[in-house]
Structures are given as structure tokens and as C-alpha cells.
Amino acid sequence: MKRFMHFAFWLLAFGMMGMQSCADHRLSHAEISAFGPYAEELDTALLRQYFAKTIAATGSADSPVDKAVQQCYRDTASQGFVPVWFTENGLMDDADALVAYLHTALPENGLDTAAFGLHDLESDIKAVHDLAFDSIGQNINEILARLDYNLSRAYVRYTVGQRYGFMQPEKIFNRLQQKPEGDWARLFDYEVRRPDYTEAVRQLFVGSRIDYLQASEPSNPTYQALQEAYKHTTDTLRRHKLAVNMERARWQLAQPNLAQPCVLVNLPAQELWAVGHDTILNMRICCGAYATKTPLLHSKISYMQVNPDWMVPQTIIKKELSLHAGDSAYFARHHYYLIERATSDTLNPGDVSAEQFQAGTIRIGQHGGRGNSLGRIVFRFPNNFSVYLHDTNSPGTFQQDRRTVSHGCIRVQKPFELARFLLPEADAWTLDRLRISMDLPPETERGRQLLREKTDAPRPLRLLNYLSVSPAVPVFILYYTAFPSPVDGVIQYYPDRYEYDDVVSKHSPVW
């Protein structure tokens, strides 16, 4: 028992519960301790030895959870081990409470129990309660050191994971696809709140740690809807899809507030919802192809351009338009104009070589109006990719089942209706001027009279070129393969068009 006195001193030093020195007891430790006669075998040196062995066997040098947990033990005792979940008198009640909670919570939240070592935790706790050390051939110090570390590890992993997610999406998704130039394509542009391991570790040493555990459950509506569907679904594939999307809903990033006007674009659904003003506008979209994926981001739609010119990105010039070098008829047919960057001179397409296109010395624009690739209206919002929502000159694409066809921008099926949603205070004449500018039939007599007067005028009639959206309306480009419909809240399931589900499965402990 003397070997354990130093161990008891450290428990006192760090305020561990239920600890008293041997001198304060009239009864023997074997009579008082839940460890019975094995209490006399507690040995600080052996505990430290077995603790180091446990870390070597289970701790990953790359795991932020293991780093945080191991550091917490180092910080609380220079000897390297002060128990968190037991005293010389037995296991603390919180140890049983944690394991019981995880036994229920892990499967309810779509998490793999093996990733938290639940089976081993339950086996070790049972062995301790049954005092089965001899029967399983393991020293009490070995089991307690292993159990204590693994309890702390499971606690930190669960509380941090439920609060922040079990993977770092911005790190993973932005190292997923290389561009031809060799650098990485940025596919995920949300600002994600970083996991706070320090707070989770601090909670290990306070009396309310089980309260903190229970308060770690995500509360956002998307997560709760997915979890409810998970609990009531027996289909294996759907349960896995729901678990993957529950992980997405854990990430601490900008979330739509459906109580305020906003625009949601869910890429796997290939649909858009404009929610607000006591209405929900739903439409199909076309988004980025697999090789030119639409990035995930959050911004605010601040203005619209009507009949804009399209300045063709250099990537498209080099990959596609350079193939038509010297073909003046092609460029005329598509209403393109060519400008030399150095001089701003307009060039004859027949005089420009493929090498000039490849060198990046030529800018190409497409005149606004009929036949323009952007259609008649563009919805602009600040972002790092020059992507936006826009009309299209190829509306037939919306009838296709798979609509991942663009270079990254998002084509919308109902551009005028979306514009009207973004302009809730617009008067009838403003809306009619927009209709006329988009070559849509006017609905006011004033508009119809204007068309009668302008019968011979070139089209489009550019009555509007720019419309401000004030206040700016949040737009969320999302990726959910299972998602509660903004219309009725029913979970809808979609194909994994960019194969992101596999990425989430690989980097998080989903079931």
C-alpha cells in the first residue's frame, strides 16, 4: 500500500474526488475500496508503466484527440499519470455514466462504436466491477491505466466531434482535386470554426463533465431532421447516407436561417430554393461538371446584371475556344469579340492563332442578349471563384436527369421568378421593364404600349442593365445527398454526384 501513497498525493493535489490518505482510515482499504483486496496492489510506478504502454498501443501521433488527451495527463502530473476516472476507492460514477451514454448515443448519431473503443471500455469496466483481474490474467494497474486513458479519449473525441464535426472539411476537400497547372482546386470555401480540444480537456476535471457531454449534441434543424430519419430507417444504404450527411450538419459554419429570405442551392439535388416573403420558390439548376465542380460557399446576392456581356475565362479560352482559332464564322456565330490585352484593340478572329490564345494574350467577350451563354440575367455575389447564378441560352438542359454540365457557375431554370423574389418591393413597372429587357411579355398596359411603339427597334430593349438587391440576400451552395426539403421538411435522397460521400466516410467515424 505504501507504493500507492505517491499516487494518492497527486490525486489530492489535483482535487480528485473521494480521496483520503491511508492514515485517515480505521478500516482497511480492502474493506473500504470498491477494488476490494486489489486496492493493496495499486502502484504508481506500474500505473505509469501501463499508461505509457496504452498510449503506445492506441495513441496516434497524428490524432489531435490523442495529442490533446496525452498533453492533459502530462500537464497534471510531472510523473505522467494522474487518474481522471477513478480513485483508490474505486471507479467514479462518471465512468459508468460516460460508457452508458456512449452505448446509446453512438448508434443514435450514426457513429461507429468501434471508433470510440466502446466494446473495450465496456469489457474493462465490467472486469473492474467484477474484480475479475485474476480470471482474465491482467493486473489491476494495467486495466485501470488503460481504462482511464480510453475513457478520456472517448470523452474528448465525442464531445469535440459532436460540437464541431469529426473531420476538417476545408483541409480535406481542398486537397482533393488537382488542376492541370498542378495546384489544388479549392472546392470548399466556407469558413469553418476550428475544434476546441482545450475546452473538452478542461471539462475532464470539473464536476459537470457529464452535463458538458450531454450538451454536445448538435441542435441545428438539419441535423435533427437527419437524425430522426436515421432512427426510423432500417435500410442499410440509407442509414449510411444519413450518417454521412449528419457529419456535414455538425460542421460549425454559416447555416441558412429559413426565417429570413435566403437562397439555397443543393448540388446533389440539382435544385434551388428561394425561401422567404411567405413563399418558397423551387427550380432546377445546372451546376459544375465533375471535372469543373461548383465550389461550396456562402455569400450574399447583392446585384443583378441584365443582358450582360460574358467575359470568357482564360481556362475556357485555352481549352475550348483555341480549338477554333482562325474560324471567323464560328466566332461570329456565337457573337464573340476578341481584344488584345496589351493594346485593348479589337481583333479579327481570322488573324488570331491558337498559340496566341494559349499564351493568354487575348481576351474574348460575348455580346449580351440573345444567344449569350449567361442568358438574359446574372445574379452576382462576392466569392473567390467568379461563379454566379445566371440564366442560360440552352433551357433544354433542364430536362436532363444529370445536369452537372457547367464550368462551375449555376444556371437557373426560372431566372425572372428568382429576380422577382430578390426584389420584393419592386413596383409593377420595374418588373415590366425587366420582363421587356429579358424579351418576356409585359403585364402592364404601359409595357405593352411601349412594345407597340418600339416594334422595329433592335432587341433586346435595354430598359434595365443593373438592379441592386438591398438588403443583400444570403446564398448557400450546399452539398447534401440527404436533405430535409425546405418545402415540407421530408428527407429527400440524391445521388452523390461529386463522390463526396466517400470522402466524408473515409475521414470520419460514421457508421
Summary of the structure (lengths in Angstrom):
residues: 511
radius of gyration: 31.6
end to end distance: 44.9
largest distance: 109.9
contacts: 1560
relative contact order: 0.11
helix: 44%
strand: 17%
